């Protein structure tokens, strides 16, 4: 797919919010209900990621945001080498077209070029999202346990979250 990857800007908040709402409307798309994704929520993670981590968007040739990836440092010294709360979202109409893979390639390149102090990246995936887990493993993330009954699905069923970590050492 023809796309451009660039750093996220504060001006992108409205467009990222709109895309996140689309992604959340698809079952299993995000661990949030569509109604829980406010523009303020998006603004907060964009600001944190711009100031202490990585925030990138993918745009189609028309300039429409079709994907986003972000992670940030917690601000605590003991975790200053860690980017946490990694989230990637891709417009449902653009899935399986290489958007997420391209975002991750650029994400890791940004860490290598600009954030040499980062040694670890963390994310969490729901256990039923085996496609995502397999994809993350292909990028070098490793499963690091299970958080039992952490996810309450809309139908009332419960499932585990799977914490995953990527370290620079796992890439060597």
Buried (B, 14 or more C-beta within 10 A) or exposed (E): EEBEBEEBEEEBBEBBBBBBBBBBEEEEBBBBEBEEBEBEBBBEBBBBBBEBBBBBBBBBEEEBBBBBBBBBBBEEEEEEBBBBBBBBBBBEEBBEBBBBBBBBEBBBEBBEEEBEEBBBBBBBBBBBBEEBBEBBEEBBBEBEEEBEEBBEEEEEEEBBBBBBBBBBEEEE
